[in-house]
Amino acid sequence: MKDKLQGILRNATEDLAKIQTSKELDDLRVRFLGKKGELTALLKSMRDLSAEERPVIGQMVNDVRATIEEALDKQRTLLERAALDAKLRSETLDVTLPGTPMPIGNKHPLSIVLDEVKDAFLGLGFSIAEGPEVEYDHYNFEALNIPKDHPARDTQDTFYVSDNVVLRTQTSPVQVRTMEKSKPPIRIISPGRVFRTDTADATHSPLFHQIEGLVVDKGIRMSDLKGILERFAKNLYGEDTVVRFRPHHFPFTEPSAEMDIQCFQCHGEGCRICKGEGWIEILGCGMVHPHVLENCGIDPEEYSGYAFGVGLERIVMGRYKIDDIRLFYENDARFLRQF
């Protein structure tokens, strides 16, 4: 019996030295220590031993089992370590290799100029106000002194969601909402998207952006409006910018005007950009109509104000000499990478 135990231990040790994989290791464990293994078979034959031999042989069997199990565990640890080392070697990254370049996006030209406009007016004491793009008829038209029969209500100009709801055609409703909720003094700009049923071409789009401004306080005059807009134009286009104001008509301002800048291309001589006129219209403005103030609960006898509105796309086109508004919305990376 002792010789058989020594033989099992010797065979297990020799075979263990030849093990290369975890599967081979498991097979060896089953072969020697499994339910049908060599050591288990030897234990079953202990019933043929005398009472004096059984404890001695039993202890020897336990010692051999413990020795084999310890050897198996050590070999398993070595195999796992070797497998990990091999995996690390195969997956090693060379950190000195150049990385794959990641493309970095640019700010859209509309966002570039809009941020500059916001900064300019914030520096002049204005705050930024926002409102819904889907607007009630009251705020988009009636409160702005635009009656039911006004041409601006024609369905050729306005997207109607229902008889009483439209996609806003300007950001002026934000001014009305601000005047309803706030008491003068008021000094805001309201940038945002607006919608009109224009056919898309080089200078028109059914979706575009406006920046409107509003100031309401005691003693506000037309000279205040002209001064702030001239300062705005110089901040945007440079200190040598020349502006002019022309009389115009808007139902929500009285008196009303349009402001032009001298053409940045020909400096007043006349060219393709300014259509031979030497001037480029960039915004409309005027003193807030007394009826608009009354509609918003502000006493026109005590307060006055001015308002203005500028198309963002128009000033960006002038800034970067872009000749087609559709370029802003086509997402052509070749165009956008220039900014």
DOKELO-43884 format. One record per residue (C-alpha): residue number from 0; residue in three letters; x, y, z. Coordinates in nm, 2 decimals, decimal comma. Layout:
% residues N
NUM	ala	X	Y	Z $
...
***
This chain:
% residues 339
0	met	0,00	0,00	0,00 $
1	lys	0,28	0,24	0,09 $
2	asp	0,45	0,16	-0,24 $
3	lys	0,13	0,24	-0,43 $
4	leu	0,10	0,57	-0,25 $
5	gln	0,46	0,66	-0,33 $
6	gly	0,40	0,56	-0,70 $
7	ile	0,09	0,78	-0,72 $
8	leu	0,27	1,08	-0,57 $
9	arg	0,57	1,03	-0,80 $
10	asn	0,35	0,99	-1,12 $
11	ala	0,15	1,30	-1,02 $
12	thr	0,46	1,51	-0,97 $
13	glu	0,62	1,39	-1,30 $
14	asp	0,30	1,45	-1,50 $
15	leu	0,24	1,79	-1,33 $
16	ala	0,58	1,91	-1,46 $
17	lys	0,46	1,85	-1,81 $
18	ile	0,13	2,05	-1,78 $
19	gln	0,10	2,34	-2,03 $
20	thr	-0,27	2,43	-2,01 $
21	ser	-0,55	2,47	-1,76 $
22	lys	-0,74	2,19	-1,92 $
23	glu	-0,45	1,95	-1,88 $
24	leu	-0,43	2,06	-1,52 $
25	asp	-0,80	1,98	-1,46 $
26	asp	-0,77	1,65	-1,63 $
27	leu	-0,48	1,56	-1,40 $
28	arg	-0,68	1,66	-1,09 $
29	val	-0,96	1,43	-1,20 $
30	arg	-0,72	1,15	-1,28 $
31	phe	-0,56	1,15	-0,94 $
32	leu	-0,82	1,31	-0,70 $
33	gly	-1,15	1,26	-0,87 $
34	lys	-1,43	1,03	-0,76 $
35	lys	-1,29	0,76	-0,99 $
36	gly	-0,93	0,88	-0,95 $
37	glu	-0,63	0,66	-0,85 $
38	leu	-0,61	0,80	-0,49 $
39	thr	-0,98	0,74	-0,44 $
40	ala	-0,96	0,38	-0,57 $
41	leu	-0,67	0,32	-0,32 $
42	leu	-0,89	0,44	-0,04 $
43	lys	-1,16	0,19	-0,12 $
44	ser	-0,91	-0,10	-0,08 $
45	met	-0,84	0,01	0,28 $
46	arg	-1,11	-0,22	0,40 $
47	asp	-0,87	-0,51	0,34 $
48	leu	-0,62	-0,37	0,59 $
49	ser	-0,60	-0,46	0,95 $
50	ala	-0,73	-0,23	1,22 $
51	glu	-0,37	-0,13	1,31 $
52	glu	-0,27	-0,04	0,95 $
53	arg	-0,58	0,17	0,86 $
54	pro	-0,49	0,48	1,06 $
55	val	-0,14	0,48	0,94 $
56	ile	-0,23	0,43	0,57 $
57	gly	-0,52	0,68	0,61 $
58	gln	-0,28	0,95	0,73 $
59	met	-0,04	0,87	0,44 $
60	val	-0,33	0,90	0,19 $
61	asn	-0,43	1,24	0,34 $
62	asp	-0,07	1,36	0,32 $
63	val	-0,04	1,25	-0,04 $
64	arg	-0,37	1,42	-0,13 $
65	ala	-0,26	1,74	0,04 $
66	thr	0,08	1,73	-0,14 $
67	ile	-0,09	1,68	-0,48 $
68	glu	-0,35	1,95	-0,42 $
69	glu	-0,08	2,20	-0,32 $
70	ala	0,12	2,12	-0,63 $
71	leu	-0,19	2,16	-0,84 $
72	asp	-0,26	2,50	-0,69 $
73	lys	0,09	2,62	-0,74 $
74	gln	0,09	2,50	-1,10 $
75	arg	-0,25	2,67	-1,16 $
76	thr	-0,11	3,00	-1,03 $
77	leu	0,19	2,97	-1,26 $
78	leu	-0,03	2,90	-1,56 $
79	glu	-0,26	3,19	-1,49 $
80	arg	0,04	3,42	-1,45 $
81	ala	0,19	3,30	-1,77 $
82	ala	-0,15	3,35	-1,95 $
83	leu	-0,18	3,71	-1,81 $
84	asp	0,18	3,79	-1,92 $
85	ala	0,11	3,66	-2,27 $
86	lys	-0,21	3,87	-2,29 $
87	leu	-0,04	4,18	-2,17 $
88	arg	0,24	4,13	-2,43 $
89	ser	-0,01	4,08	-2,71 $
90	glu	-0,22	4,39	-2,61 $
91	thr	0,06	4,63	-2,52 $
92	leu	0,01	4,98	-2,66 $
93	asp	0,30	5,19	-2,77 $
94	val	0,23	5,52	-2,61 $
95	thr	0,50	5,68	-2,81 $
96	leu	0,30	5,63	-3,14 $
97	pro	0,11	5,94	-3,27 $
98	gly	-0,26	5,93	-3,19 $
99	thr	-0,54	5,94	-3,44 $
100	pro	-0,62	6,30	-3,50 $
101	met	-0,98	6,40	-3,39 $
102	pro	-1,15	6,67	-3,59 $
103	ile	-1,24	6,97	-3,39 $
104	gly	-1,55	7,17	-3,49 $
105	asn	-1,57	7,54	-3,53 $
106	lys	-1,83	7,78	-3,41 $
107	his	-2,09	7,85	-3,68 $
108	pro	-2,06	8,20	-3,83 $
109	leu	-2,41	8,29	-3,71 $
110	ser	-2,31	8,19	-3,36 $
111	ile	-1,98	8,39	-3,38 $
112	val	-2,15	8,72	-3,47 $
113	leu	-2,45	8,66	-3,24 $
114	asp	-2,22	8,62	-2,95 $
115	glu	-2,04	8,94	-3,04 $
116	val	-2,37	9,12	-3,07 $
117	lys	-2,48	8,99	-2,73 $
118	asp	-2,15	9,10	-2,57 $
119	ala	-2,18	9,45	-2,73 $
120	phe	-2,53	9,51	-2,59 $
121	leu	-2,46	9,35	-2,26 $
122	gly	-2,18	9,60	-2,23 $
123	leu	-2,42	9,88	-2,30 $
124	gly	-2,65	9,78	-2,01 $
125	phe	-2,90	9,56	-2,20 $
126	ser	-3,02	9,22	-2,08 $
127	ile	-3,12	8,92	-2,30 $
128	ala	-3,49	8,81	-2,31 $
129	glu	-3,64	8,50	-2,48 $
130	gly	-3,98	8,38	-2,57 $
131	pro	-4,17	8,10	-2,75 $
132	glu	-4,13	8,04	-3,12 $
133	val	-4,49	7,92	-3,16 $
134	glu	-4,68	8,23	-3,07 $
135	tyr	-5,03	8,36	-3,01 $
136	asp	-5,18	8,60	-3,27 $
137	his	-5,22	8,85	-3,00 $
138	tyr	-4,85	8,88	-2,92 $
139	asn	-4,73	8,84	-3,28 $
140	phe	-4,97	9,09	-3,43 $
141	glu	-5,25	9,27	-3,23 $
142	ala	-5,04	9,39	-2,94 $
143	leu	-4,79	9,53	-3,19 $
144	asn	-5,06	9,75	-3,35 $
145	ile	-5,11	9,52	-3,65 $
146	pro	-5,48	9,49	-3,71 $
147	lys	-5,66	9,19	-3,87 $
148	asp	-5,66	9,34	-4,22 $
149	his	-5,28	9,42	-4,22 $
150	pro	-5,09	9,27	-4,51 $
151	ala	-4,84	9,11	-4,26 $
152	arg	-5,12	8,87	-4,17 $
153	asp	-5,14	8,73	-4,52 $
154	thr	-5,09	8,36	-4,52 $
155	gln	-4,83	8,41	-4,80 $
156	asp	-4,60	8,57	-4,53 $
157	thr	-4,70	8,38	-4,21 $
158	phe	-4,70	8,02	-4,11 $
159	tyr	-5,04	7,96	-3,94 $
160	val	-5,07	7,67	-3,70 $
161	ser	-5,43	7,77	-3,64 $
162	asp	-5,65	8,08	-3,66 $
163	asn	-5,50	8,20	-3,33 $
164	val	-5,15	8,05	-3,33 $
165	val	-4,86	8,12	-3,57 $
166	leu	-4,49	8,06	-3,60 $
167	arg	-4,36	8,40	-3,49 $
168	thr	-4,26	8,63	-3,78 $
169	gln	-4,03	8,84	-3,56 $
170	thr	-3,90	8,84	-3,21 $
171	ser	-4,12	9,14	-3,13 $
172	pro	-4,36	8,93	-2,92 $
173	val	-4,08	8,89	-2,67 $
174	gln	-4,08	9,27	-2,63 $
175	val	-4,46	9,27	-2,56 $
176	arg	-4,43	8,99	-2,31 $
177	thr	-4,15	9,17	-2,13 $
178	met	-4,35	9,50	-2,12 $
179	glu	-4,65	9,31	-1,97 $
180	lys	-4,44	9,15	-1,70 $
181	ser	-4,19	9,42	-1,62 $
182	lys	-4,21	9,79	-1,52 $
183	pro	-3,99	10,05	-1,68 $
184	pro	-3,70	10,10	-1,71 $
185	ile	-3,67	9,82	-1,96 $
186	arg	-3,36	9,76	-2,17 $
187	ile	-3,35	9,43	-2,35 $
188	ile	-3,25	9,25	-2,67 $
189	ser	-3,43	8,94	-2,79 $
190	pro	-3,24	8,72	-3,04 $
191	gly	-3,40	8,41	-3,18 $
192	arg	-3,53	8,22	-3,48 $
193	val	-3,83	8,35	-3,68 $
194	phe	-4,03	8,20	-3,97 $
195	arg	-4,19	8,34	-4,28 $
196	thr	-4,32	8,16	-4,59 $
197	asp	-4,05	8,30	-4,82 $
198	thr	-3,91	8,09	-5,11 $
199	ala	-3,55	8,01	-5,04 $
200	asp	-3,31	8,19	-5,27 $
201	ala	-2,97	8,38	-5,22 $
202	thr	-3,12	8,64	-4,99 $
203	his	-3,44	8,47	-4,85 $
204	ser	-3,51	8,18	-4,62 $
205	pro	-3,83	8,05	-4,45 $
206	leu	-3,62	8,03	-4,13 $
207	phe	-3,38	8,30	-4,02 $
208	his	-3,27	8,48	-3,71 $
209	gln	-3,36	8,83	-3,58 $
210	ile	-3,21	9,04	-3,30 $
211	glu	-3,46	9,29	-3,17 $
212	gly	-3,40	9,55	-2,90 $
213	leu	-3,63	9,75	-2,67 $
214	val	-3,57	10,04	-2,44 $
215	val	-3,85	10,20	-2,24 $
216	asp	-3,80	10,47	-1,98 $
217	lys	-3,88	10,83	-1,90 $
218	gly	-3,74	11,08	-2,15 $
219	ile	-3,63	10,84	-2,42 $
220	arg	-3,57	11,03	-2,75 $
221	met	-3,49	10,94	-3,11 $
222	ser	-3,14	11,07	-3,06 $
223	asp	-3,09	10,80	-2,80 $
224	leu	-3,19	10,54	-3,06 $
225	lys	-2,96	10,68	-3,32 $
226	gly	-2,66	10,70	-3,08 $
227	ile	-2,70	10,34	-2,96 $
228	leu	-2,74	10,20	-3,31 $
229	glu	-2,44	10,39	-3,45 $
230	arg	-2,23	10,26	-3,16 $
231	phe	-2,36	9,91	-3,23 $
232	ala	-2,26	9,94	-3,60 $
233	lys	-1,91	10,06	-3,52 $
234	asn	-1,86	9,78	-3,27 $
235	leu	-1,97	9,53	-3,54 $
236	tyr	-1,80	9,66	-3,85 $
237	gly	-1,52	9,89	-3,73 $
238	glu	-1,48	10,25	-3,61 $
239	asp	-1,48	10,39	-3,97 $
240	thr	-1,83	10,26	-4,04 $
241	val	-2,07	10,52	-4,18 $
242	val	-2,44	10,50	-4,11 $
243	arg	-2,75	10,68	-4,23 $
244	phe	-3,11	10,67	-4,13 $
245	arg	-3,40	10,69	-4,38 $
246	pro	-3,77	10,75	-4,29 $
247	his	-3,98	10,43	-4,31 $
248	his	-4,31	10,29	-4,18 $
249	phe	-4,36	10,01	-3,92 $
250	pro	-4,70	9,97	-3,75 $
251	phe	-4,54	9,93	-3,41 $
252	thr	-4,31	10,24	-3,42 $
253	glu	-4,37	10,61	-3,48 $
254	pro	-4,16	10,77	-3,62 $
255	ser	-3,99	10,48	-3,79 $
256	ala	-3,66	10,45	-3,98 $
257	glu	-3,43	10,21	-4,16 $
258	met	-3,06	10,23	-4,09 $
259	asp	-2,81	10,17	-4,36 $
260	ile	-2,43	10,13	-4,35 $
261	gln	-2,20	10,25	-4,63 $
262	cys	-2,11	9,95	-4,85 $
263	phe	-1,80	9,78	-4,71 $
264	gln	-1,70	9,67	-5,06 $
265	cys	-1,72	9,99	-5,26 $
266	his	-1,74	10,25	-4,98 $
267	gly	-2,03	10,43	-5,14 $
268	glu	-1,93	10,41	-5,50 $
269	gly	-2,18	10,14	-5,60 $
270	cys	-2,11	9,77	-5,67 $
271	arg	-2,27	9,43	-5,70 $
272	ile	-2,29	9,38	-5,32 $
273	cys	-2,49	9,69	-5,26 $
274	lys	-2,67	9,67	-5,60 $
275	gly	-2,52	10,00	-5,72 $
276	glu	-2,66	10,20	-5,43 $
277	gly	-2,35	10,24	-5,22 $
278	trp	-2,55	10,16	-4,90 $
279	ile	-2,67	9,84	-4,74 $
280	glu	-2,98	9,83	-4,53 $
281	ile	-2,92	9,63	-4,20 $
282	leu	-3,21	9,71	-3,97 $
283	gly	-3,53	9,88	-3,90 $
284	cys	-3,60	10,10	-3,59 $
285	gly	-3,82	10,37	-3,44 $
286	met	-3,99	10,51	-3,13 $
287	val	-4,23	10,26	-2,98 $
288	his	-4,59	10,35	-3,09 $
289	pro	-4,80	10,48	-2,80 $
290	his	-5,07	10,22	-2,88 $
291	val	-4,82	9,95	-2,82 $
292	leu	-4,73	10,09	-2,48 $
293	glu	-5,09	10,12	-2,39 $
294	asn	-5,16	9,76	-2,50 $
295	cys	-4,89	9,65	-2,26 $
296	gly	-5,02	9,85	-1,97 $
297	ile	-4,76	10,13	-1,99 $
298	asp	-4,87	10,50	-1,98 $
299	pro	-4,73	10,67	-2,30 $
300	glu	-4,78	11,01	-2,13 $
301	glu	-4,52	10,91	-1,87 $
302	tyr	-4,29	10,67	-2,06 $
303	ser	-4,14	10,66	-2,41 $
304	gly	-3,92	10,40	-2,58 $
305	tyr	-3,74	10,29	-2,89 $
306	ala	-3,71	9,95	-3,06 $
307	phe	-3,50	9,81	-3,34 $
308	gly	-3,47	9,48	-3,53 $
309	val	-3,18	9,34	-3,73 $
310	gly	-3,16	9,02	-3,93 $
311	leu	-2,86	8,82	-3,80 $
312	glu	-2,80	8,65	-4,14 $
313	arg	-2,78	8,99	-4,31 $
314	ile	-2,51	9,13	-4,09 $
315	val	-2,31	8,81	-4,10 $
316	met	-2,32	8,81	-4,48 $
317	gly	-2,19	9,16	-4,47 $
318	arg	-1,93	9,08	-4,21 $
319	tyr	-1,78	8,78	-4,41 $
320	lys	-1,88	8,89	-4,76 $
321	ile	-2,11	8,58	-4,80 $
322	asp	-2,34	8,61	-5,11 $
323	asp	-2,59	8,33	-5,05 $
324	ile	-2,80	8,29	-4,73 $
325	arg	-2,85	7,92	-4,80 $
326	leu	-2,48	7,85	-4,72 $
327	phe	-2,57	7,89	-4,35 $
328	tyr	-2,80	7,60	-4,35 $
329	glu	-2,65	7,34	-4,59 $
330	asn	-2,40	7,21	-4,33 $
331	asp	-2,12	7,20	-4,59 $
332	ala	-1,80	7,14	-4,39 $
333	arg	-1,59	7,32	-4,66 $
334	phe	-1,79	7,63	-4,59 $
335	leu	-1,80	7,60	-4,21 $
336	arg	-1,43	7,53	-4,18 $
337	gln	-1,35	7,88	-4,29 $
338	phe	-1,47	8,04	-3,97 $
***
